[in-house]
């Protein structure tokens, strides 16, 4: 038993080392994976193994092949789809909750996780200025966006809680109901991870001032993007009031070519969209990692690519 425990600790230590090295490299690596890195994924596509393998070797291969094939959305120069990078405390809380290995669907199976989830929901309502019963309407949230917690962390705040419970709740003789809030009454999942842990950790770490600063900082970066791109004589199509910037580089086809080239160039990653019938680059700033330097590097790269195509 002690030997098995020692092996488990060694594996977790290795995972932590791989993860730390990966995160440390985000500032210097291209945001998009290279074609070569994606091609190496084929080495993982082999017949189902017919014998066990050393877990340490499995983890090493996953890091060696999988890590370079990722999009560096955890870094500061990813501006696609409003994907915020995970705050360090939320990633750490995610690891801890994974080690707890709780089935957070039932209060009796995970009383601590159920209680933490309820607290996190109350804090979210408070942070958003919503009534405790959410009677301001129903709301849909993604905590991986401006709260910067790991995936998946979608939330639905419903005005009619009774209707939600009637639609979602399941009953069976073996599903013992506790006296408190039952998580499985609010989602279609019975077996699920303890998502509320990292949301609680984010709010506990940031507090109201830290959360406000995260949002305001992203908005300031978006404004800086707009100012610098306008100064370079590119057309910003929207009124930049939050964290979104829509930019045209001329004819629609030219704008699409700029977007594609920026994505492959690798300094940053921005998506494309259509705004009032016009093609546009969509710059979404939502990561705690983004710095003024990231904005300047990205603007320079976007301008360099656009100049070569216009």
Secondary structure, 3 states (H helix, E strand, C coil): CHHHHHHHHHHHHHHHHHHHHHHHCCCCCCCCCCHHHHHHHHHHCCCCCCCCCCHHHHHHHHHHHHHHHCCCCCCCCEECCCCCCCCHHHHHHHHHHHHHCCCCCCCCCCHHHHHHHHHHHHHHHHHHCCCCCCCCCCEEEECCCCCCCCCCCEEEECCCHHHHHHHHCCCCCCCCCCCCCCHHHCCCCCCCCCCHHHHHHHHHHHHHHHHHHHHHHHHHHHHHHHHHHHHCCCEECCCCCCCEEEEECCCHHHHHHHHHHHHHHCCCEEEEEEECCEEEEEEECCCCCCCHHHHHHHHHHHHHHHHHHC
